[in-house]
Amino acid sequence: DTVTDCTNNDPVPSDLRYIPPPPQTNVTKNFTFSRIDGEWLVDGFGWEDIENRILTRPVLGADEIWELRHGGGNASHPVHIHLVDFQVLSRTGGRNEVMPYEAAGEKDVVWIAPGESVRVVARYAPWEGVYMFHCHNLIHEDYE
C-alpha cells in the first residue's frame, strides 16, 4: 500500500513508440483469398502449385500497397505477412472504416471480413526476395 522506491516511476509517456507516417507509393498489388472447389487459395493458387505459388517479389527497400481481398463465402481471413510490419490504410466493402486501434500503429496481421478489401502499406526491407503471407485460420493455413 506504500511506495518504497520511486526509481523509474516517471509518468507514462504520451507516445510509447514512434510510428512513422505511411509511406507514399504508387506500387499496388492485389491478392484475393478464396475457396475454390474446396481448396483455400490466394489468387487461385495453392501451396502445392510450385510453378505459381510465389505471387510477388518486392524490390529491396520498396514501399508497396497490398490490397487484400476477401474472395467470397462467409469465412473471415486474418491475413499475416511475414518479416514486415504494415499500416492499415483503408477498408472497403465491410465496415468501410479503419478502427482507431488499427490506425494507431503497425501490424503484422489484419482481419478481412466477407465482402471486404483492406489496403495495407509496408516497406520491404531489410531482406531481399520473397515475403510469405497467408491466412491465419488454421484450416486455411494448414490446408496443404
Order of alpha helices (4+ residues) and beta strands (2+ residues): beta-beta-beta-beta-beta-alpha-beta-beta-beta-alpha
